[in-house]
Amino acid sequence: MSAASAAAPIVQEYGSFFEMARKHRVIFYYVGYFSQNIIAAMAEAVRLQLEVSGVDAPTRRKLFSSFVEMSQNIVHYSADALTPGDQMERELRHGSVCITEHEGRYLLLCANPVESGVAEGLRDKLQRLCSMTLEEIKKAYRESLRAETPEGSKGAGMGLLTMARDASEPLEFSLQPLQDQPGTAVFQLKATV
C-alpha cells in the first residue's frame, strides 16, 4: 500500500471535519492542554478572527471576554493536568473551547473534567446565577469587585459573573460523572452572545 493510499482515509475524515466546521460556522475551536501562554496566543487569534469577520465592537468585547474567562477556568480547575493540582503558576490543564455563529448569535462552549468538590461548587454557583436577573448579576459583579477572593478560588467568581453579564441568554451548563474516573465529572458550559 502506498503512502498516498494509506493517507486517503485521514484526508477524507479531515475533509468531512472541515466541511462540518464550515457548515456549523465554527469560528474557533481548540481541544488540548491550556496554559497562560496558550491562552494568550489563542486570544490573539480570536481577536483577529472576530475583527476580520466584521463583528461589531461591543459584541467582540463580550465574546473575547467570555472566551478568556472560559479558558482561564480550564487552566485553574480542570482535573486533567500535566502539572500538580496545587501548582498555582505555569499550570497546564486539558479542556476544549469553541466559538460558533448560529442565526446571527454567537455561542461559546467549553468543556473540561473537574473533581466532584469543584463540580458541586460550580453547580451551586451556576444554579443561583441562572435564576438571577441581569440587574442582580450586575449588582453581584460590582460587589465581587470589592470583595476579597474566597479561599480556594482563583478569581472570586468573577469569570462566571462576567460571562452571565455579557450573555444574551442565561448560561447553560451540565455536569456528567465520568464512569471510568470516580470522583470526576465533565463540566460543560455554554454562553450565548
Buried (B, 14 or more C-beta within 10 A) or exposed (E): EEEEEEEEEEEEEEEEEEEEBEEEEBBBBBEEBBBEEBBEEBBEEBBEBBEEEEBEEEBBBBBBBBBBBBBBBBBBBBBBBEBEEEEEEEBBBBBBBBBBBEEEEBBBBBBBBBBBEBBEBBBEBBEEBBEBEEEEBBEBBEEBEEEEEEEEBBBBBBBBBBBBBBBEEBBBBEBEEEEEEEEBBBBBBBBBB
